[in-house]
Amino acid sequence: MRNMQYLHSKHRTGAAAAGCADRKPLAGEAPEELVAAAVAALDDMGNIVSGQCFADPQTLTEDRITAYALALMRLRECASAAGFERLMNACDALAVTVAHLIEDRSCACREKCEALTRFVVHAQAMIQMSIDHAKRRALAIPDIRTVPEGVECNARASM
């Protein structure tokens, strides 16, 4: 029951955002490691709601729901540390659904299984988009107005 209360209180008060909002990667903790940890948490979540969940939602046991909730919290922590704000917000939104499943496992149905699985797919896309965006920023065209010292500029602009 403590896990459910924890999920509700963090979502309702915004304590999760306050606690992780300005966390910087620890020494030796490269962004690649944060992304890898986030992907590992997503893989765990995907395994929990694998194909058998659709065929028989009753396979979504209390232990599996709790494991999904814990993986969701790990994912949110990684997203916070990596600066993936959209993913953090998505984790917060899904926490409500997971909390309802923890409270009342009888509401586990095919639609809930689909929502949990869809989240995994969307979260993977969000991580990939963030990685691609970071790569584009890192590979941005350098300012062409700066010319290294000792280099002569003889190029003419023609129209």
MDAnalysis code that builds the backbone (N, CA, C; Angstrom):
import MDAnalysis as mda
import numpy as np

u = mda.Universe.empty(477, n_residues=159, atom_resindex=np.repeat(np.arange(159), 3), trajectory=True)
u.add_TopologyAttr("name", ["N", "CA", "C"] * 159)
u.add_TopologyAttr("resid", np.arange(1, 160))
u.add_TopologyAttr("resname", ["MET", "ARG", "ASN", "MET", "GLN", "TYR", "LEU", "HIS", "SER", "LYS", "HIS", "ARG", "THR", "GLY", "ALA", "ALA", "ALA", "ALA", "GLY", "CYS", "ALA", "ASP", "ARG", "LYS", "PRO", "LEU", "ALA", "GLY", "GLU", "ALA", "PRO", "GLU", "GLU", "LEU", "VAL", "ALA", "ALA", "ALA", "VAL", "ALA", "ALA", "LEU", "ASP", "ASP", "MET", "GLY", "ASN", "ILE", "VAL", "SER", "GLY", "GLN", "CYS", "PHE", "ALA", "ASP", "PRO", "GLN", "THR", "LEU", "THR", "GLU", "ASP", "ARG", "ILE", "THR", "ALA", "TYR", "ALA", "LEU", "ALA", "LEU", "MET", "ARG", "LEU", "ARG", "GLU", "CYS", "ALA", "SER", "ALA", "ALA", "GLY", "PHE", "GLU", "ARG", "LEU", "MET", "ASN", "ALA", "CYS", "ASP", "ALA", "LEU", "ALA", "VAL", "THR", "VAL", "ALA", "HIS", "LEU", "ILE", "GLU", "ASP", "ARG", "SER", "CYS", "ALA", "CYS", "ARG", "GLU", "LYS", "CYS", "GLU", "ALA", "LEU", "THR", "ARG", "PHE", "VAL", "VAL", "HIS", "ALA", "GLN", "ALA", "MET", "ILE", "GLN", "MET", "SER", "ILE", "ASP", "HIS", "ALA", "LYS", "ARG", "ARG", "ALA", "LEU", "ALA", "ILE", "PRO", "ASP", "ILE", "ARG", "THR", "VAL", "PRO", "GLU", "GLY", "VAL", "GLU", "CYS", "ASN", "ALA", "ARG", "ALA", "SER", "MET"])
u.atoms.positions = np.array([
    [0.821, -1.186, 0.000],
    [0.000, 0.000, 0.000],
    [0.871, 1.258, 0.000],
    [2.068, 1.152, 0.568],
    [2.946, 2.313, 0.635],
    [3.309, 2.792, -0.763],
    [3.525, 1.870, -1.708],
    [3.877, 2.261, -3.065],
    [2.785, 3.103, -3.698],
    [1.535, 2.720, -3.479],
    [0.421, 3.447, -4.062],
    [0.346, 4.854, -3.477],
    [0.507, 4.958, -2.160],
    [0.477, 6.265, -1.523],
    [1.627, 7.128, -2.027],
    [2.767, 6.516, -2.207],
    [3.947, 7.221, -2.709],
    [3.682, 7.780, -4.105],
    [3.106, 6.954, -4.982],
    [2.797, 7.404, -6.336],
    [1.801, 8.558, -6.313],
    [0.747, 8.418, -5.511],
    [-0.271, 9.471, -5.437],
    [0.307, 10.761, -4.884],
    [1.039, 10.673, -3.796],
    [1.539, 11.889, -3.161],
    [2.536, 12.607, -4.061],
    [3.391, 11.880, -4.752],
    [4.358, 12.531, -5.642],
    [3.643, 13.196, -6.804],
    [2.623, 12.552, -7.327],
    [1.926, 13.127, -8.475],
    [1.107, 14.344, -8.058],
    [0.429, 14.231, -6.932],
    [-0.474, 15.280, -6.505],
    [0.270, 16.533, -6.060],
    [1.346, 16.387, -5.323],
    [2.017, 17.560, -4.768],
    [3.130, 18.086, -5.655],
    [3.495, 17.341, -6.653],
    [4.593, 17.786, -7.506],
    [5.939, 17.587, -6.834],
    [5.979, 16.777, -5.786],
    [7.220, 16.558, -5.056],
    [8.275, 15.901, -5.933],
    [7.856, 15.055, -6.847],
    [8.830, 14.394, -7.719],
    [9.533, 15.416, -8.580],
    [8.788, 16.354, -9.107],
    [9.394, 17.375, -9.949],
    [10.337, 18.242, -9.137],
    [9.956, 18.578, -7.927],
    [10.805, 19.425, -7.097],
    [12.071, 18.694, -6.683],
    [11.961, 17.428, -6.400],
    [13.113, 16.661, -5.938],
    [14.131, 16.361, -7.013],
    [13.707, 16.265, -8.248],
    [14.609, 15.868, -9.322],
    [14.850, 16.955, -10.348],
    [14.154, 18.064, -10.236],
    [14.192, 19.066, -11.295],
    [15.578, 19.601, -11.572],
    [16.362, 19.839, -10.525],
    [17.664, 20.412, -10.801],
    [18.788, 19.422, -10.554],
    [18.508, 18.145, -10.641],
    [19.547, 17.138, -10.476],
    [20.416, 17.123, -11.715],
    [21.705, 17.204, -11.506],
    [22.672, 17.138, -12.591],
    [23.281, 15.749, -12.586],
    [23.771, 15.289, -13.743],
    [24.426, 13.982, -13.747],
    [25.562, 13.961, -12.722],
    [25.675, 12.843, -12.024],
    [26.734, 12.691, -11.046],
    [28.070, 12.547, -11.750],
    [29.140, 12.750, -10.990],
    [30.478, 12.593, -11.565],
    [30.619, 11.174, -12.104],
    [31.061, 11.058, -13.317],
    [31.214, 9.752, -13.951],
    [29.938, 9.223, -14.563],
    [28.853, 9.962, -14.444],
    [27.567, 9.527, -14.977],
    [27.329, 10.282, -16.284],
    [27.706, 9.652, -17.382],
    [27.582, 10.280, -18.693],
    [26.139, 10.220, -19.153],
    [25.736, 11.172, -20.011],
    [24.370, 11.132, -20.539],
    [24.040, 9.785, -21.193],
    [25.023, 9.161, -21.821],
    [24.775, 7.859, -22.441],
    [24.342, 6.834, -21.403],
    [24.939, 6.931, -20.205],
    [24.576, 6.003, -19.137],
    [23.148, 6.261, -18.656],
    [22.770, 7.526, -18.613],
    [21.410, 7.870, -18.208],
    [20.403, 7.361, -19.224],
    [20.731, 7.533, -20.497],
    [19.842, 7.052, -21.558],
    [19.755, 5.534, -21.500],
    [20.888, 4.868, -21.287],
    [20.887, 3.404, -21.200],
    [20.043, 2.929, -20.019],
    [20.127, 3.634, -18.897],
    [19.312, 3.269, -17.727],
    [17.832, 3.478, -18.019],
    [17.501, 4.556, -18.720],
    [16.103, 4.814, -19.084],
    [15.592, 3.725, -20.019],
    [16.409, 3.345, -20.983],
    [16.016, 2.295, -21.926],
    [15.850, 0.966, -21.195],
    [16.719, 0.685, -20.229],
    [16.593, -0.553, -19.449],
    [15.277, -0.562, -18.669],
    [14.920, 0.572, -18.078],
    [13.648, 0.656, -17.350],
    [12.479, 0.440, -18.305],
    [12.565, 1.018, -19.503],
    [11.505, 0.834, -20.507],
    [11.411, -0.628, -20.939],
    [12.564, -1.277, -21.094],
    [12.555, -2.698, -21.463],
    [11.857, -3.523, -20.392],
    [12.142, -3.206, -19.125],
    [11.475, -3.914, -18.026],
    [9.967, -3.704, -18.097],
    [9.564, -2.472, -18.354],
    [8.136, -2.164, -18.439],
    [7.502, -2.913, -19.605],
    [8.192, -2.962, -20.732],
    [7.685, -3.676, -21.906],
    [7.537, -5.161, -21.648],
    [8.493, -5.741, -20.929],
    [8.425, -7.169, -20.608],
    [7.258, -7.483, -19.684],
    [6.955, -6.567, -18.792],
    [5.860, -6.783, -17.834],
    [4.508, -6.810, -18.548],
    [4.329, -5.959, -19.535],
    [3.054, -5.898, -20.243],
    [3.182, -6.518, -21.635],
    [3.866, -7.622, -21.695],
    [4.057, -8.303, -22.981],
    [2.735, -8.856, -23.509],
    [2.780, -9.553, -24.609],
    [1.599, -10.050, -25.313],
    [0.586, -10.781, -24.468],
    [1.023, -11.502, -23.445],
    [0.065, -12.269, -22.645],
    [-0.902, -11.368, -21.883],
    [-0.510, -10.139, -21.640],
    [-1.390, -9.190, -20.944],
    [-2.635, -8.907, -21.783],
    [-2.467, -8.824, -23.112],
    [-3.616, -8.561, -23.982],
    [-4.559, -9.747, -24.028],
    [-4.000, -10.937, -24.115],
    [-4.826, -12.133, -24.197],
    [-5.604, -12.371, -22.905],
    [-4.932, -12.126, -21.776],
    [-5.568, -12.356, -20.491],
    [-5.132, -11.277, -19.509],
    [-5.904, -10.185, -19.386],
    [-5.524, -9.087, -18.483],
    [-5.328, -9.531, -17.038],
    [-5.863, -10.690, -16.674],
    [-5.693, -11.174, -15.299],
    [-4.243, -11.570, -15.013],
    [-3.427, -11.702, -16.061],
    [-2.008, -11.995, -15.845],
    [-1.274, -10.766, -15.305],
    [-1.931, -9.630, -15.321],
    [-1.364, -8.410, -14.757],
    [-1.610, -8.453, -13.245],
    [-0.791, -9.254, -12.570],
    [-0.948, -9.482, -11.134],
    [-0.481, -8.270, -10.332],
    [-0.741, -8.315, -9.056],
    [-0.318, -7.222, -8.175],
    [1.200, -7.044, -8.230],
    [1.921, -8.156, -8.243],
    [3.386, -8.069, -8.310],
    [3.851, -7.436, -9.615],
    [3.208, -7.795, -10.714],
    [3.598, -7.239, -12.018],
    [3.258, -5.744, -12.104],
    [2.124, -5.366, -11.535],
    [1.749, -3.945, -11.526],
    [2.744, -3.158, -10.672],
    [3.115, -3.708, -9.530],
    [4.090, -3.048, -8.666],
    [5.446, -2.943, -9.354],
    [5.846, -4.002, -10.043],
    [7.114, -3.972, -10.779],
    [7.069, -2.907, -11.873],
    [5.932, -2.789, -12.540],
    [5.765, -1.758, -13.573],
    [5.872, -0.368, -12.939],
    [5.232, -0.192, -11.780],
    [5.278, 1.108, -11.095],
    [6.710, 1.464, -10.696],
    [7.450, 0.495, -10.198],
    [8.833, 0.753, -9.803],
    [9.700, 1.087, -11.017],
    [9.475, 0.377, -12.119],
    [10.216, 0.680, -13.350],
    [9.842, 2.073, -13.866],
    [8.574, 2.447, -13.712],
    [8.130, 3.787, -14.106],
    [8.841, 4.856, -13.278],
    [8.990, 4.609, -11.986],
    [9.694, 5.566, -11.132],
    [11.176, 5.648, -11.517],
    [11.792, 4.506, -11.836],
    [13.191, 4.520, -12.306],
    [13.311, 5.313, -13.590],
    [12.367, 5.098, -14.499],
    [12.373, 5.814, -15.775],
    [12.256, 7.314, -15.542],
    [11.371, 7.696, -14.636],
    [11.188, 9.117, -14.367],
    [12.449, 9.743, -13.786],
    [13.105, 9.022, -12.880],
    [14.359, 9.519, -12.316],
    [15.412, 9.713, -13.404],
    [15.543, 8.736, -14.286],
    [16.512, 8.832, -15.385],
    [16.155, 9.986, -16.315],
    [14.881, 10.130, -16.602],
    [14.438, 11.219, -17.476],
    [14.746, 12.568, -16.836],
    [14.548, 12.660, -15.535],
    [14.847, 13.899, -14.829],
    [16.330, 14.214, -14.882],
    [17.148, 13.216, -14.608],
    [18.598, 13.419, -14.603],
    [19.122, 13.766, -15.987],
    [18.501, 13.192, -17.026],
    [18.945, 13.441, -18.399],
    [18.332, 14.716, -18.975],
    [17.374, 15.300, -18.275],
    [16.746, 16.532, -18.752],
    [15.658, 16.303, -19.788],
    [15.042, 15.118, -19.791],
    [13.968, 14.800, -20.733],
    [12.635, 15.209, -20.099],
    [12.303, 16.482, -20.196],
    [11.131, 17.020, -19.506],
    [9.819, 16.404, -20.002],
    [9.679, 16.237, -21.307],
    [8.433, 15.647, -21.836],
    [8.227, 14.247, -21.289],
    [9.299, 13.478, -21.208],
    [9.198, 12.117, -20.698],
    [8.851, 12.136, -19.209],
    [9.409, 13.069, -18.461],
    [9.062, 13.193, -17.040],
    [7.567, 13.462, -16.885],
    [7.045, 14.389, -17.685],
    [5.616, 14.709, -17.615],
    [4.758, 13.513, -17.999],
    [5.193, 12.757, -18.991],
    [4.449, 11.564, -19.407],
    [4.453, 10.520, -18.291],
    [5.575, 10.365, -17.622],
    [5.651, 9.427, -16.496],
    [4.692, 9.846, -15.385],
    [4.645, 11.144, -15.097],
    [3.731, 11.637, -14.070],
    [2.274, 11.350, -14.442],
    [1.945, 11.541, -15.702],
    [0.571, 11.302, -16.153],
    [0.210, 9.823, -16.050],
    [1.128, 8.947, -16.428],
    [0.843, 7.512, -16.375],
    [0.783, 7.007, -14.939],
    [1.456, 7.679, -14.031],
    [1.464, 7.249, -12.634],
    [0.048, 7.167, -12.069],
    [-0.837, 8.019, -12.548],
    [-2.230, 7.988, -12.083],
    [-2.888, 6.660, -12.464],
    [-2.709, 6.247, -13.719],
    [-3.285, 4.979, -14.174],
    [-2.701, 3.806, -13.397],
    [-1.396, 3.827, -13.196],
    [-0.730, 2.734, -12.471],
    [-1.213, 2.707, -11.019],
    [-1.390, 3.869, -10.427],
    [-1.880, 3.917, -9.051],
    [-3.282, 3.325, -8.950],
    [-4.127, 3.599, -9.925],
    [-5.485, 3.015, -9.937],
    [-5.398, 1.493, -10.057],
    [-4.468, 1.012, -10.867],
    [-4.311, -0.439, -10.999],
    [-3.821, -1.060, -9.696],
    [-2.959, -0.367, -8.987],
    [-2.471, -0.884, -7.705],
    [-3.613, -0.938, -6.702],
    [-4.432, 0.106, -6.665],
    [-5.567, 0.167, -5.736],
    [-6.613, -0.892, -6.049],
    [-6.941, -1.020, -7.331],
    [-8.041, -1.899, -7.735],
    [-7.616, -2.715, -8.945],
    [-7.003, -3.864, -8.671],
    [-6.511, -4.706, -9.758],
    [-7.648, -5.247, -10.623],
    [-8.870, -5.191, -10.116],
    [-10.002, -5.681, -10.903],
    [-10.259, -4.791, -12.119],
    [-9.694, -3.575, -12.112],
    [-9.894, -2.701, -13.269],
    [-8.863, -2.981, -14.366],
    [-8.015, -4.005, -14.160],
    [-7.062, -4.396, -15.195],
    [-7.855, -4.996, -16.359],
    [-7.795, -4.350, -17.493],
    [-8.514, -4.813, -18.664],
    [-7.615, -4.637, -19.880],
    [-8.092, -5.084, -21.002],
    [-7.312, -5.006, -22.231],
    [-6.917, -3.553, -22.549],
    [-7.827, -2.613, -22.324],
    [-7.549, -1.212, -22.620],
    [-6.415, -0.673, -21.752],
    [-6.395, -1.075, -20.472],
    [-5.319, -0.628, -19.580],
    [-3.992, -1.240, -20.026],
    [-4.027, -2.508, -20.412],
    [-2.809, -3.158, -20.910],
    [-2.299, -2.439, -22.163],
    [-3.223, -2.068, -23.029],
    [-2.831, -1.331, -24.236],
    [-2.228, 0.019, -23.881],
    [-2.813, 0.704, -22.905],
    [-2.291, 2.012, -22.494],
    [-0.883, 1.881, -21.928],
    [-0.662, 0.856, -21.105],
    [0.666, 0.651, -20.529],
    [1.686, 0.313, -21.605],
    [1.284, -0.480, -22.575],
    [2.185, -0.852, -23.667],
    [2.439, 0.334, -24.589],
    [1.390, 1.084, -24.893],
    [1.525, 2.266, -25.740],
    [2.490, 3.274, -25.125],
    [2.433, 3.401, -23.811],
    [3.342, 4.317, -23.131],
    [4.796, 3.924, -23.391],
    [5.081, 2.636, -23.324],
    [6.457, 2.169, -23.552],
    [6.922, 2.581, -24.943],
    [6.074, 2.372, -25.943],
    [6.422, 2.727, -27.320],
    [6.626, 4.235, -27.460],
    [5.729, 5.020, -26.886],
    [5.838, 6.478, -26.971],
    [7.064, 6.988, -26.208],
    [7.357, 6.389, -25.069],
    [8.528, 6.804, -24.288],
    [9.811, 6.511, -25.061],
    [9.854, 5.372, -25.750],
    [11.027, 5.065, -26.580],
    [11.193, 6.118, -27.671],
    [10.092, 6.526, -28.264],
    [10.154, 7.554, -29.310],
    [10.612, 8.892, -28.727],
    [10.139, 9.238, -27.518],
    [10.555, 10.490, -26.888],
    [12.052, 10.496, -26.604],
    [12.568, 9.371, -26.136],
    [14.003, 9.284, -25.862],
    [14.784, 9.434, -27.157],
    [14.341, 8.742, -28.201],
    [15.042, 8.832, -29.487],
    [15.008, 10.254, -30.039],
    [13.864, 10.934, -29.902],
    [13.765, 12.316, -30.372],
    [14.716, 13.220, -29.594],
    [14.822, 13.011, -28.295],
    [15.725, 13.817, -27.479],
    [17.175, 13.576, -27.865],
    [17.512, 12.320, -28.134],
    [18.878, 11.988, -28.555],
    [19.174, 12.643, -29.896],
    [18.242, 12.531, -30.835],
    [18.442, 13.133, -32.162],
    [18.577, 14.645, -32.061],
    [17.767, 15.266, -31.214],
    [17.830, 16.719, -31.038],
    [19.191, 17.131, -30.465],
    [19.671, 16.375, -29.493],
    [20.966, 16.683, -28.883],
    [22.090, 16.529, -29.908],
    [21.983, 15.510, -30.761],
    [23.005, 15.312, -31.794],
    [22.995, 16.466, -32.784],
    [21.804, 16.927, -33.165],
    [21.718, 18.053, -34.102],
    [22.336, 19.303, -33.497],
    [22.091, 19.529, -32.204],
    [22.684, 20.694, -31.555],
    [24.198, 20.576, -31.496],
    [24.692, 19.376, -31.243],
    [26.133, 19.174, -31.140],
    [26.811, 19.316, -32.496],
    [26.102, 18.984, -33.557],
    [26.665, 19.047, -34.901],
    [26.264, 20.312, -35.643],
    [25.808, 21.307, -34.905],
    [25.365, 22.553, -35.541],
    [26.517, 23.163, -36.341],
    [26.157, 23.817, -37.417],
    [27.153, 24.447, -38.276],
    [27.837, 25.552, -37.484],
    [29.181, 25.553, -37.470],
    [29.871, 26.589, -36.718],
    [29.653, 27.951, -37.358],
    [29.834, 28.968, -36.569],
    [29.660, 30.348, -37.034],
    [30.699, 30.630, -38.116],
    [30.255, 30.931, -39.329],
    [31.191, 31.116, -40.450],
    [31.866, 32.475, -40.407],
    [31.400, 33.331, -39.527],
    [32.021, 34.651, -39.426],
    [33.357, 34.595, -38.709],
    [33.587, 33.587, -37.918],
    [34.862, 33.492, -37.223],
    [35.868, 32.797, -38.116],
    [36.985, 33.438, -38.293],
    [38.057, 32.898, -39.126],
    [39.262, 32.689, -38.217],
    [39.800, 31.484, -38.224],
    [40.960, 31.231, -37.374],
    [42.096, 32.185, -37.722],
    [42.876, 32.504, -36.728],
    [43.983, 33.436, -36.902],
    [44.978, 32.878, -37.917],
    [45.430, 33.718, -38.809],
    [46.407, 33.312, -39.812],
    [45.800, 32.766, -41.084],
    [44.478, 32.669, -41.151],
    [43.815, 32.150, -42.349],
    [43.329, 33.346, -43.168],
    [43.652, 33.337, -44.442],
    [43.283, 34.423, -45.315],
    [41.955, 34.103, -45.991],
    [41.096, 35.064, -46.080],
    [39.798, 34.865, -46.713],
    [39.820, 35.575, -48.062],
    [39.815, 34.810, -49.134],
    [39.820, 35.376, -50.474],
    [38.547, 35.048, -51.228],
    [37.606, 34.464, -50.574],
    [36.374, 34.058, -51.260],
    [35.514, 35.277, -51.546],
    [34.889, 35.273, -52.709],
    [33.973, 36.357, -53.082],
    [32.560, 35.792, -53.158],
    [31.646, 36.606, -52.766],
    [30.254, 36.197, -52.887],
    [29.773, 36.611, -54.265],
    [29.172, 35.685, -54.962],
    [28.641, 35.995, -56.294],
    [27.149, 35.753, -56.292],
    [26.478, 36.539, -57.070],
    [25.017, 36.405, -57.110],
    [24.568, 36.038, -58.474],
])
